[in-house]
Amino acid sequence: MEIRILENNKEQGKLSFILKDSDHVYANTLRRLMIDEVPTMAIEDVEFSKNNSILYDEVVAHRLGLLPLKTDLKSYNLPDKCKCESKGCNRCSLKMVLRASKTGNVYASEIKSKDPAVKPVYGDTPIVKLLKGQSLELEATAVLGNGRQHTKWSPCHVYYKYRPIVEITGDVKNPEAIIEVDHNNIFEIKDRKLVINKDRVLDCDLSLDFSEIDKNVKVTASSTDFVFYVESFGQLSCKDIINNAIDIFDEQLDELVEELKKAK
């Protein structure tokens, strides 16, 4: 198995790579682990002391729960794996406070966290608009969770496809006809001959079929190589998401081995 990085855009939180010499079972397992099992921090409980805005407490709490929070996995435990047994200690929960008494929008950046490392990823996210004389005061509790429990804890969007294999196996009599239906722009004409644009091959969506035009032009899919696209929501970097997904997979396999030993 081998991984080749295609793009790593840290500013946009996007990473793409080719997973080589694998199969669809492992590829889909990796995808699901990243989406459903890698934990992040999110607001779970909200206690209001004052709210006379136009929005009900439940609506404000729902908006707060969906705010992506920067996550420090080294400093916090999942509640069900914490020594406090989910009672809520500093190792598995974090208090956040919001107090606003002004005219205008209240933004996520106004939430004060007791841990500077854990704060809203997008500070310009509006929470509620207050009119004259209105105010909002609350205390929120953020905890670690994973996407399997609720999508608000999911750290990313991940998808993959089989790596396209594009071939020209002989002379193409009508290259213009191929170019006309090639909506992925993976072919071009040079010196009156049809050639493959190698920079565009991975953009092929595998829906192209040129067999009715020219059987010498083929687009097939690799059965062992996969093109992955990871888009982080901002809580963790793409690199951290992938590394944690692999660690979680190793832990699950170790647990399986232990259970099998017990069954003997």
C-alpha positions in Angstrom: 0.0 0.0 0.0 1.3 3.5 -0.9 0.0 7.0 -0.7 0.8 9.8 -3.1 -0.2 13.4 -2.1 -1.8 15.3 -4.9 -2.8 18.6 -3.2 -2.4 19.9 0.4 -4.2 23.2 0.8 -3.9 24.1 4.4 -5.6 27.5 4.1 -8.8 25.9 2.6 -8.5 22.7 4.6 -8.4 20.4 1.6 -6.2 17.4 0.9 -6.3 15.0 -2.0 -4.2 11.9 -2.4 -4.0 8.6 -4.3 -4.3 5.4 -2.2 -2.4 2.7 -4.2 -2.4 -1.1 -4.1 -5.5 -1.3 -1.9 -9.1 -2.4 -2.3 -12.6 -0.8 -2.0 -13.1 -2.4 1.5 -10.2 -0.6 3.0 -10.9 2.6 1.1 -14.5 2.8 2.3 -13.4 1.9 5.9 -11.0 4.7 5.9 -13.6 7.1 4.6 -16.1 6.1 7.2 -13.6 6.3 10.1 -12.7 9.9 9.1 -16.3 10.9 9.0 -17.8 8.9 11.9 -15.1 8.0 14.4 -12.5 10.8 14.6 -13.6 12.9 17.6 -14.0 16.7 17.8 -15.3 19.2 20.4 -18.8 20.5 20.0 -21.3 22.3 22.4 -23.6 19.7 23.9 -25.4 21.5 26.8 -26.5 25.2 27.1 -27.8 26.8 30.2 -29.5 30.2 29.7 -29.7 32.9 32.4 -31.2 35.5 30.1 -32.6 35.5 26.6 -35.2 38.0 25.4 -34.1 37.9 21.8 -36.5 36.9 19.0 -35.1 33.3 19.0 -36.2 30.6 21.5 -33.6 29.1 23.7 -33.8 25.8 21.8 -33.0 27.6 18.5 -30.0 29.4 19.9 -28.7 26.2 21.6 -29.1 24.4 18.3 -27.1 27.0 16.5 -24.4 26.9 19.1 -24.2 23.1 18.9 -23.5 23.2 15.2 -20.5 25.7 15.5 -17.3 23.9 14.5 -14.8 24.3 17.4 -11.0 24.1 17.2 -10.1 20.8 18.9 -7.1 19.7 20.9 -7.3 16.0 21.1 -4.3 15.7 23.4 -6.0 17.6 26.2 -9.4 16.0 26.3 -11.0 12.5 26.6 -14.2 11.1 25.3 -16.7 11.3 28.2 -17.3 7.5 28.2 -13.5 6.9 28.4 -12.7 9.5 31.0 -11.8 8.6 34.6 -14.7 10.7 35.9 -17.1 8.3 34.2 -18.9 11.0 32.1 -19.6 13.1 35.2 -17.9 16.1 33.5 -14.4 17.1 34.6 -11.8 19.3 33.0 -10.4 16.4 31.0 -13.7 15.7 29.2 -15.7 18.9 29.2 -15.1 22.6 28.7 -17.2 25.6 29.8 -17.9 28.5 27.4 -19.7 31.7 28.2 -21.6 34.2 26.0 -22.8 37.5 27.3 -24.1 40.1 24.9 -26.2 43.2 25.5 -26.1 45.4 22.4 -28.0 46.3 19.3 -26.9 44.2 16.3 -25.6 40.8 15.5 -24.0 38.5 18.1 -21.1 36.5 16.6 -19.4 33.3 17.4 -16.2 35.2 18.2 -17.9 36.7 21.3 -18.0 33.3 22.9 -15.4 33.2 25.7 -13.7 29.8 26.2 -11.8 28.8 29.3 -9.4 27.0 27.0 -7.9 29.4 24.4 -7.1 26.4 22.2 -10.8 25.5 21.8 -12.8 28.2 20.2 -15.2 28.7 17.2 -13.4 28.0 13.9 -15.4 30.7 12.1 -15.7 33.7 14.4 -17.8 35.7 12.0 -20.7 33.2 12.2 -23.8 35.1 13.4 -25.8 33.5 16.3 -28.6 36.0 16.8 -29.5 39.6 16.2 -30.4 41.7 19.2 -32.6 44.7 19.1 -32.5 47.7 21.6 -32.9 46.5 25.1 -32.4 42.8 24.3 -29.6 40.7 25.7 -28.3 37.1 25.8 -26.5 35.4 28.6 -25.6 31.7 28.7 -23.1 29.1 29.7 -22.3 26.3 27.3 -20.5 23.0 27.8 -18.5 21.5 25.0 -17.5 17.8 25.0 -15.7 15.4 22.7 -17.9 13.3 20.4 -17.9 11.7 17.0 -20.0 11.8 13.9 -21.5 8.4 14.7 -23.3 10.1 17.6 -24.2 13.3 15.8 -23.0 15.0 12.6 -22.0 18.1 14.6 -19.0 16.1 15.8 -18.0 15.1 12.3 -14.6 16.7 11.4 -14.8 16.5 7.6 -16.4 15.6 4.3 -14.6 12.8 2.5 -15.2 11.1 -0.8 -13.2 8.9 -3.2 -13.3 7.4 -6.6 -11.5 4.7 -8.5 -8.4 6.1 -10.3 -9.2 6.6 -14.0 -7.1 4.8 -16.6 -7.1 6.6 -19.9 -5.6 4.9 -23.0 -5.2 5.5 -26.7 -4.4 2.1 -28.1 -4.2 3.0 -31.8 -4.8 5.7 -34.5 -7.9 7.8 -33.9 -9.5 8.6 -37.2 -11.7 11.4 -36.0 -10.0 13.1 -33.0 -12.4 16.1 -33.2 -15.4 13.9 -32.4 -13.6 12.7 -29.2 -12.9 16.3 -28.2 -16.5 17.3 -28.8 -17.9 14.8 -26.2 -14.9 15.0 -23.8 -16.5 17.1 -21.0 -13.6 16.5 -18.7 -11.0 17.9 -21.2 -8.7 14.9 -20.7 -7.8 14.9 -24.4 -6.3 17.4 -26.8 -5.1 17.5 -30.4 -1.4 18.0 -31.2 -0.1 17.8 -34.7 -3.5 16.6 -35.8 -3.3 13.6 -33.4 -5.3 12.9 -30.3 -3.2 12.9 -27.2 -3.9 12.6 -23.5 -3.7 15.6 -21.3 -1.9 14.0 -18.4 -2.6 16.9 -16.0 -6.4 16.3 -16.4 -6.6 12.5 -16.2 -7.6 12.4 -12.6 -10.4 14.8 -13.3 -12.1 12.1 -15.4 -15.4 11.1 -13.8 -15.5 7.6 -15.4 -18.8 8.3 -17.2 -17.1 8.8 -20.5 -17.6 6.1 -23.1 -15.9 6.6 -26.5 -16.5 3.0 -27.8 -19.2 4.2 -30.3 -16.8 6.8 -31.8 -13.5 5.0 -31.7 -12.7 1.7 -29.9 -9.0 2.8 -29.7 -9.9 5.4 -27.0 -10.6 3.7 -23.6 -11.5 5.0 -20.2 -11.5 2.4 -17.4 -11.1 2.3 -13.6 -8.3 0.9 -11.6 -9.4 -1.8 -9.1 -6.5 -1.2 -6.7 -6.0 2.6 -6.8 -8.3 5.3 -5.3 -8.3 9.0 -5.5 -9.3 10.5 -2.1 -10.6 14.1 -1.4 -10.7 15.3 2.2 -12.3 18.6 3.1 -11.9 19.6 6.8 -14.6 21.6 8.6 -11.9 23.3 10.5 -11.8 21.5 13.9 -8.7 19.5 12.9 -6.3 19.6 10.0 -6.7 17.0 7.2 -3.4 15.4 8.3 -4.7 15.0 11.9 -8.0 13.6 10.7 -6.3 10.9 8.6 -3.7 10.0 11.3 -6.4 9.7 13.9 -8.6 7.6 11.7 -5.7 5.2 11.1 -5.0 5.1 14.9 -8.6 4.3 15.6 -8.6 1.5 13.0 -5.6 0.0 14.7 -7.3 0.1 18.1 -10.4 -1.5 16.7 -8.4 -4.3 15.1 -6.5 -4.8 18.4 -9.9 -5.1 20.2 -11.1 -7.6 17.7 -7.9 -9.7 18.2 -8.5 -9.7 22.0 -12.1 -10.7 21.6 -11.1 -13.6 19.3 -8.5 -14.8 21.9 -11.3 -14.9 24.5 -13.5 -17.0 22.2 -10.9 -19.8 22.0 
